[in-house]
Amino acid sequence: MKYRTHTIAISFILSLLFLFGCGETPMPPADILPSPETGTPQPEAPGMAFDVTLINTGESDAILLQTEEGAFLVDTGLKKQFDTLSAALSRLGVTELSGVIITHGHKDHIGGLKKLLETFPVNSIYTSAIDDETFSDKEMKTVRTASAEHITVKQGDTFSLAGITITVLAPQRKYVQDLGEDDNDNSLVLRMEAGSTSLLFMADATVNIEKQLLNSGLELSADILKVGRHGKEDASLPEFLRAVSPEYALVTGSHRDGENSPSAAILARLTDVGASFYSNDTDLLALTLSVDENGNVTPVEHAR
């Protein structure tokens, strides 16, 4: 009997240890455990009202961004189209520019820069740190002798203009025409964050750069896309447009300057991904996408 008593006592102690987990706090029932998918809600990006304006300089790039903090240009169009650029800036109330980004040195992107610097105060000029292929010596002299600060940027750099955050996505290296490469691929590809709204500017980058970006793992989605290569068919791959999935697209092409710009096939691809597109193939002075703090977009036409 003494042996049986000891056995019962030991069994009783082991039962207590099992029930109370050796002093550890018992786990709550499964139905009140926090779900691994339910974390602390992340705050949404604060809203920012801004305007992005496609200036009608034909088959050339000149796009203005304006916020309460200031205004800046991405490219300056052709020299012969400067009067249009100047008229648009004046119409939109621009008296000075926080900056001018020159995506590359082709004349349809940098042509209006010298006259712009003579007409409007500009705080800074941004160019590629690796592109000495598309800029002429004359154009670089204009940049380097300007009173504006000259800032060079490269892939991976992030900077801010007028409160908008800008990240350089491409190019990784210089592309040399004498080696059989397309020097348009020297274009700065820029992704912008304006509050909760994102924009992607492809400049003249071709399908070569689009494929690299698709394989890079970088964030490509954007609410507003500036279409590459003036809407020509050597850019805007279907899979690239699907990855970007823009709601709005800006095309700096005009059939007055060439039959293939913008291409009907590219416009069809934009329609396929659900994008509303606007181009320089009109008689307007400019078109503005006015974005409010909630990300709602209102197109505004500016007649000549």
PASEVEX-524103 format. One record per residue (C-alpha): residue number from 1; x, y, z. Coordinates in steps of 0.1 Angstrom, whole numbers, plus 5000, padded with zeros to 4 digits. Example, Ala and Ser with C-alpha at 12.3 -4.5 7.8 and 13.67 -1.06 7.14 Angstrom:
! residues 2
     n     c1     c2     c3
     1   5123   4955   5078
     2   5137   4989   5071
This chain:
! residues 304
     n     c1     c2     c3
     1   5000   5000   5000
     2   5028   5024   5007
     3   5041   5020   4972
     4   5007   5026   4957
     5   5003   5059   4978
     6   5036   5072   4964
     7   5025   5064   4929
     8   4993   5083   4933
     9   5011   5113   4948
    10   5036   5115   4920
    11   5008   5112   4894
    12   4989   5140   4911
    13   5020   5163   4910
    14   5027   5155   4874
    15   4990   5164   4865
    16   4994   5197   4882
    17   5026   5205   4863
    18   5009   5195   4830
    19   4979   5217   4837
    20   4998   5248   4848
    21   5028   5244   4825
    22   5055   5247   4852
    23   5045   5283   4860
    24   5042   5295   4823
    25   5012   5315   4813
    26   4987   5292   4797
    27   4980   5299   4760
    28   4947   5316   4751
    29   4922   5297   4731
    30   4930   5296   4694
    31   4900   5317   4685
    32   4914   5348   4703
    33   4950   5344   4691
    34   4961   5374   4670
    35   4961   5366   4633
    36   4996   5366   4617
    37   4980   5385   4588
    38   4967   5413   4611
    39   4995   5437   4619
    40   4995   5473   4629
    41   4979   5492   4601
    42   5004   5512   4581
    43   4996   5549   4577
    44   4988   5558   4541
    45   5011   5583   4523
    46   4999   5618   4530
    47   4981   5634   4501
    48   4997   5660   4479
    49   4979   5682   4454
    50   4999   5688   4422
    51   4996   5695   4385
    52   5015   5677   4357
    53   5013   5695   4324
    54   5021   5681   4290
    55   5032   5711   4269
    56   5025   5708   4232
    57   5060   5711   4217
    58   5052   5684   4190
    59   5074   5654   4189
    60   5096   5666   4218
    61   5095   5665   4256
    62   5086   5694   4279
    63   5066   5684   4310
    64   5059   5707   4339
    65   5052   5697   4375
    66   5038   5722   4399
    67   5031   5719   4437
    68   5025   5745   4464
    69   5063   5744   4470
    70   5074   5752   4434
    71   5076   5740   4398
    72   5101   5721   4377
    73   5105   5709   4342
    74   5114   5675   4328
    75   5131   5684   4295
    76   5127   5716   4275
    77   5115   5706   4240
    78   5130   5718   4207
    79   5146   5752   4203
    80   5121   5762   4176
    81   5092   5753   4200
    82   5105   5776   4228
    83   5078   5802   4222
    84   5052   5775   4230
    85   5070   5764   4261
    86   5074   5800   4273
    87   5037   5808   4266
    88   5026   5777   4285
    89   5048   5785   4315
    90   5035   5821   4316
    91   4998   5809   4313
    92   5004   5785   4342
    93   5018   5813   4364
    94   5054   5801   4364
    95   5078   5829   4372
    96   5108   5807   4383
    97   5117   5770   4383
    98   5131   5750   4412
    99   5148   5728   4387
   100   5151   5714   4352
   101   5158   5678   4346
   102   5174   5670   4312
   103   5168   5633   4306
   104   5194   5632   4278
   105   5211   5655   4253
   106   5190   5650   4221
   107   5178   5683   4207
   108   5141   5674   4212
   109   5148   5672   4250
   110   5174   5699   4256
   111   5168   5723   4226
   112   5149   5749   4246
   113   5173   5750   4276
   114   5194   5780   4266
   115   5164   5803   4259
   116   5147   5790   4290
   117   5177   5800   4312
   118   5177   5835   4295
   119   5140   5839   4303
   120   5132   5822   4336
   121   5153   5820   4369
   122   5162   5783   4374
   123   5177   5770   4406
   124   5192   5737   4395
   125   5198   5717   4363
   126   5200   5679   4366
   127   5217   5657   4340
   128   5230   5621   4339
   129   5263   5614   4356
   130   5273   5589   4330
   131   5259   5602   4297
   132   5285   5621   4276
   133   5272   5603   4245
   134   5241   5624   4237
   135   5252   5658   4248
   136   5271   5681   4224
   137   5300   5702   4237
   138   5278   5733   4230
   139   5249   5720   4251
   140   5272   5710   4280
   141   5287   5745   4279
   142   5252   5759   4283
   143   5247   5737   4313
   144   5280   5743   4329
   145   5281   5781   4325
   146   5245   5786   4337
   147   5240   5804   4370
   148   5218   5774   4380
   149   5236   5747   4401
   150   5245   5717   4379
   151   5237   5684   4396
   152   5245   5650   4381
   153   5225   5619   4390
   154   5228   5582   4384
   155   5208   5550   4388
   156   5197   5546   4425
   157   5199   5583   4433
   158   5169   5599   4450
   159   5164   5637   4452
   160   5135   5660   4458
   161   5120   5689   4437
   162   5090   5710   4448
   163   5082   5684   4475
   164   5081   5655   4449
   165   5105   5626   4456
   166   5123   5615   4424
   167   5143   5582   4420
   168   5165   5574   4391
   169   5158   5538   4378
   170   5180   5537   4347
   171   5204   5536   4329
   172   5229   5513   4345
   173   5257   5523   4321
   174   5264   5544   4290
   175   5251   5533   4256
   176   5274   5541   4227
   177   5260   5545   4191
   178   5294   5537   4175
   179   5291   5502   4191
   180   5258   5496   4175
   181   5238   5506   4207
   182   5208   5529   4208
   183   5219   5561   4225
   184   5183   5568   4235
   185   5189   5542   4262
   186   5211   5568   4280
   187   5178   5585   4290
   188   5172   5590   4327
   189   5142   5569   4337
   190   5125   5586   4367
   191   5099   5573   4392
   192   5083   5601   4412
   193   5062   5600   4444
   194   5039   5630   4449
   195   5021   5621   4481
   196   5001   5590   4474
   197   5004   5594   4436
   198   5032   5579   4416
   199   5046   5588   4381
   200   5070   5571   4358
   201   5089   5591   4332
   202   5105   5569   4305
   203   5120   5597   4283
   204   5133   5580   4252
   205   5142   5546   4267
   206   5136   5517   4244
   207   5124   5481   4249
   208   5160   5473   4259
   209   5157   5493   4291
   210   5121   5481   4297
   211   5133   5445   4297
   212   5160   5454   4322
   213   5135   5471   4345
   214   5111   5442   4343
   215   5140   5419   4355
   216   5152   5443   4381
   217   5126   5438   4408
   218   5122   5475   4411
   219   5088   5491   4417
   220   5074   5501   4383
   221   5037   5506   4390
   222   5026   5542   4385
   223   4994   5561   4383
   224   5007   5584   4355
   225   5031   5572   4328
   226   5051   5594   4305
   227   5053   5570   4275
   228   5088   5562   4261
   229   5101   5571   4226
   230   5072   5595   4217
   231   5048   5565   4214
   232   5069   5547   4188
   233   5070   5510   4185
   234   5106   5505   4198
   235   5092   5511   4233
   236   5062   5503   4254
   237   5062   5465   4254
   238   5028   5450   4264
   239   5043   5433   4294
   240   5060   5465   4305
   241   5028   5485   4303
   242   5010   5457   4323
   243   5037   5460   4350
   244   5033   5498   4352
   245   4994   5496   4349
   246   4989   5533   4346
   247   4956   5550   4348
   248   4968   5579   4327
   249   4995   5582   4300
   250   5012   5612   4284
   251   5026   5608   4249
   252   5049   5634   4234
   253   5042   5624   4198
   254   5026   5643   4169
   255   5018   5630   4134
   256   5028   5664   4121
   257   5064   5655   4129
   258   5062   5618   4118
   259   5037   5592   4107
   260   5048   5567   4134
   261   5045   5589   4164
   262   5024   5581   4182
   263   5019   5546   4168
   264   4983   5533   4167
   265   4996   5500   4180
   266   5010   5517   4211
   267   4978   5536   4217
   268   4959   5503   4215
   269   4982   5488   4241
   270   4976   5517   4264
   271   4938   5512   4260
   272   4943   5475   4267
   273   4958   5482   4301
   274   4930   5506   4309
   275   4950   5539   4306
   276   4935   5572   4294
   277   4961   5587   4271
   278   4968   5623   4261
   279   4993   5633   4234
   280   5008   5663   4216
   281   4989   5653   4185
   282   4964   5681   4191
   283   4960   5719   4186
   284   4961   5726   4223
   285   4988   5747   4240
   286   4990   5722   4268
   287   4971   5697   4288
   288   4972   5695   4326
   289   4964   5665   4348
   290   4953   5682   4380
   291   4957   5658   4410
   292   4940   5666   4443
   293   4951   5654   4478
   294   4931   5622   4474
   295   4947   5613   4441
   296   4917   5622   4420
   297   4927   5634   4386
   298   4910   5661   4365
   299   4922   5668   4329
   300   4923   5705   4321
   301   4928   5716   4285
   302   4947   5749   4276
   303   4936   5763   4242
   304   4961   5783   4222
